[in-house]
Amino acid sequence: MKRRAYTLVELVIVIAILGLAGALLVPRLINADTFTVQAAVRSVIADLTFAQTDALAMQRIRRFQFLRDANGRLHGYAIIAPSNQSLYDASFDVENAEYLDDRTAIGTDGRFIVDFDQDDRFAGVEITDVDLGGNDWVAFDSLGGPLQAGGAPLTSTGEVRMRGASGAYLLRLSGFTGKITVERIEE
C-alpha cells in the first residue's frame, strides 16, 4: 500500500501563507490606539515598580511625581531622587528637582522623565486624574513602602486614570504594600 502524506515543501508553503495572512490581518483587526494606550499604562506601572524597587535596592527614598503643565493638565511623570531624604515631600519644582539618572533617556538631559506630549509612543494618551492620598505624587521608603507627606505611610488606595481613543484604564496603588493593579473602565 502506498501512504499519502504532505511533503515538506507543501507544509512550508502553507505555513508561509498563514504567516503572511496573519501579519497582514491582525494589525487591521486591532486598533492601533489600543496598543498605544496599553503601552502607556504599562509604562506607568513599570516605572512605579522601578521607583519602588530602586528605593529598596538603594535604601533611599524615591518619589514618583506626575507632571503638570502651566494649566494643571497632567502630561507625564518623573522619578525624583532627593539628596536630602527628609525633604522628599517638598513642593515640586520642575527646574530644580533632583531627578533620578536615566542615561537612556532621549531629550531629558539624562533625567528620568516621561513626557507624553514629547514621546510619540504615547500620542493621544491622556493621564486624566491622579489621586495618591490627595497628592499627585507618591514616595517609596527604603523598604519599598509607599509614603505620603511627613513620613506617614500611604494608607488609602491611590488611583491614576488614563485614557486613549480606544478606552480608559484605572491603576490602583494599594496603601501600605504598594501593590499595583489595573483594570479597564468605562468613561
BELBELRA-V443600 format. One record per backbone hydrogen bond with DSSP energy under -1.0 kcal/mol. CO is the residue of the C=O (numbers start at 1). NH is the residue of the N-H. Records with the same first field share a line. If there is no record, write none. Layout:
CO = NH ; NH
This chain:
7 = 11
8 = 12
9 = 13
10 = 14
11 = 15
12 = 16
13 = 17
14 = 18
15 = 19
16 = 20
17 = 21
18 = 22
19 = 23
20 = 24
21 = 25
22 = 26
25 = 29
26 = 30
32 = 36
33 = 37
34 = 38
35 = 39
36 = 40
37 = 41
38 = 42
39 = 43
40 = 44
41 = 45
42 = 46
43 = 47
44 = 48
45 = 49
46 = 50
47 = 51
48 = 52
49 = 53
50 = 54
51 = 55
52 = 56
53 = 57
54 = 58
55 = 59 ; 60
62 = 140
63 = 80
64 = 138
65 = 78
67 = 75
69 = 72
73 = 69
75 = 116
76 = 67
77 = 114
78 = 65
79 = 100
80 = 63
84 = 87
85 = 88
87 = 90
93 = 97
97 = 99
98 = 81
100 = 112
102 = 105
108 = 111
110 = 102
111 = 113
112 = 79
114 = 77
115 = 118 ; 119
119 = 122
120 = 123
122 = 125
126 = 163
129 = 161
131 = 159
135 = 132
136 = 66
138 = 64
139 = 147
140 = 62
141 = 144
145 = 141
146 = 154
147 = 139
149 = 152
152 = 148
154 = 176
158 = 173
159 = 131
160 = 171
161 = 128 ; 129
162 = 169
163 = 126
164 = 167
167 = 164
168 = 185
169 = 162
170 = 183
171 = 160
172 = 181
173 = 158
174 = 178
175 = 177
179 = 174
181 = 172
183 = 170
